[in-house]
Amino acid sequence: MEQSPTDPIRPHSAEYFGEQRDYWWNSDFLQLIARRLDFARISIVLDIGCGVGHWGRALSPILPPDARLIGIDREPEWVQGATARAAAAGLASRFSYRQGDCTALPFADGTFDLVTCQTVLIHVADPRAVLAEMLRVTKPGGLVLAVEPNNLANGVLASSIHAALSTDELVDLFRFQLTCERGKQNLGLGFNSVGGLVPGMLASLGAGDIRVCTSDRAAAMFPPFAGPAQQADVLQTLDWAERDFWIWDQRETKSYYLAGDGDPARFEPLWALAMSVNRATADAIRAGTYHSAGGSMSFIISGRKPAAAL
Ligand SMILES: C[S@@+](CC[C@H](N)C(=O)[O-])C[C@H]1O[C@@H](n2cnc3c(N)ncnc32)[C@H](O)[C@@H]1O
């Protein structure tokens, strides 16, 4: 259903803060990352674009027990949510959250051992400038760590529903997503597949010891959808299908599609195709026939600020 112009505008990324986000990471994989990047030396962390704190929560078991974390987000509602969630998790004495803009970080140069973000650079007009800000507030020798996806890769992942689509339908869906991603970028709202470009940006900013890997969590779904992670995926998929939500709602999708030079006459059929996939997926979940290995291309990109000031 298309939103009416009087529908309230929800805070940024509201559709993406469901329970499903609690299962984005395998904890033993994060422990491996912490060993590789020598997290033992970290005492103060900045999490930019923290949302309600999912990334900070994922990091909490792999940070030294006395390490402190400050999260900032532009949205006051998320700052409140992150603060409440940290308190509920017993982290209030070490994790604090405040409002702030990641394009102009309200901290002095060289303040943090680790400056990090998860799915934030995909939402800013100039991700390289935000990386430069992240490096500015990092201590010499400290670490910048960005988790950013190539979301276009999701468009070519196979599920039991996608496997039944024609070649034309699959290509149409991919082109639809690409057109919308480019439109979002044209509007200055960020590039949803910027992950692939972040290592080069960090290199151009003079960061050293740049390392890149991908998350090992594939988020497979198969009947009977057992366990909390698959159940959270089921709930989100059914909810989005019921509310005709794709990657964005219809109004937002249309604005991106048109800004990406999409043919206006093609929007309705393409939206109908995306919604038919949503509904077919939901029906197959209910019937216990849906399956997919999942998969996403989520890059973990790190670099160190050289000991000599940048
Ligand atoms: C997809 S969410 C990611 C939240 C969190 N990092 C996580 O992974 O759970 C993107 C977040 O970036 C925030 N954001 C977007 N632009 C921002 C900016 N210029 N300054 C600060 N926060 C921003 C949004 O409000 C939103 O909470």
The ligand as an SDF file (V2000), in Angstrom:
LIG
                    3D

 27 29  0  0  0  0  0  0  0  0999 V2000
   21.1480    1.4580    9.0230 C   0  0  0  0  0  0  0  0  0  0  0  0
   21.2590    2.3520   10.4960 S   0  0  0  0  0  0  0  0  0  0  0  0
   22.6330    1.5910   11.3170 C   0  0  0  0  0  0  0  0  0  0  0  0
   22.5350    1.6430   12.8140 C   0  0  0  0  0  0  0  0  0  0  0  0
   23.6430    0.9140   13.5780 C   0  0  0  0  0  0  0  0  0  0  0  0
   24.9570    1.3090   13.1180 N   0  0  0  0  0  0  0  0  0  0  0  0
   23.4750   -0.5750   13.4620 C   0  0  0  0  0  0  0  0  0  0  0  0
   24.1710   -1.2030   12.6560 O   0  0  0  0  0  0  0  0  0  0  0  0
   22.5910   -1.1140   14.1100 O   0  0  0  0  0  0  0  0  0  0  0  0
   21.9450    3.8970    9.9980 C   0  0  0  0  0  0  0  0  0  0  0  0
   22.0070    4.8860   11.1480 C   0  0  0  0  0  0  0  0  0  0  0  0
   22.7730    6.0200   10.7570 O   0  0  0  0  0  0  0  0  0  0  0  0
   22.1660    7.1930   11.2900 C   0  0  0  0  0  0  0  0  0  0  0  0
   22.6350    8.3260   10.5060 N   0  0  0  0  0  0  0  0  0  0  0  0
   22.4110    8.5680    9.1950 C   0  0  0  0  0  0  0  0  0  0  0  0
   23.0320    9.7060    8.8280 N   0  0  0  0  0  0  0  0  0  0  0  0
   23.6750   10.1690    9.9310 C   0  0  0  0  0  0  0  0  0  0  0  0
   24.4990   11.3080   10.1930 C   0  0  0  0  0  0  0  0  0  0  0  0
   24.7920   12.1920    9.2300 N   0  0  0  0  0  0  0  0  0  0  0  0
   24.9940   11.4650   11.4350 N   0  0  0  0  0  0  0  0  0  0  0  0
   24.7030   10.5850   12.4240 C   0  0  0  0  0  0  0  0  0  0  0  0
   23.9130    9.5060   12.2320 N   0  0  0  0  0  0  0  0  0  0  0  0
   23.4150    9.3020   11.0040 C   0  0  0  0  0  0  0  0  0  0  0  0
   20.6880    6.8980   11.1840 C   0  0  0  0  0  0  0  0  0  0  0  0
   19.9030    7.7100   12.0390 O   0  0  0  0  0  0  0  0  0  0  0  0
   20.6280    5.4140   11.5610 C   0  0  0  0  0  0  0  0  0  0  0  0
   20.4480    5.2350   12.9390 O   0  0  0  0  0  0  0  0  0  0  0  0
  1  2  1  0
  2  3  1  0
  2 10  1  0
  3  4  1  0
  4  5  1  0
  5  6  1  0
  5  7  1  0
  7  8  2  0
  7  9  1  0
 10 11  1  0
 11 12  1  0
 11 26  1  0
 12 13  1  0
 13 14  1  0
 13 24  1  0
 14 15  1  0
 14 23  1  0
 15 16  2  0
 16 17  1  0
 17 18  1  0
 17 23  2  0
 18 19  1  0
 18 20  2  0
 20 21  1  0
 21 22  2  0
 22 23  1  0
 24 25  1  0
 24 26  1  0
 26 27  1  0
M  CHG  2   2   1   9  -1
M  END
$$$$
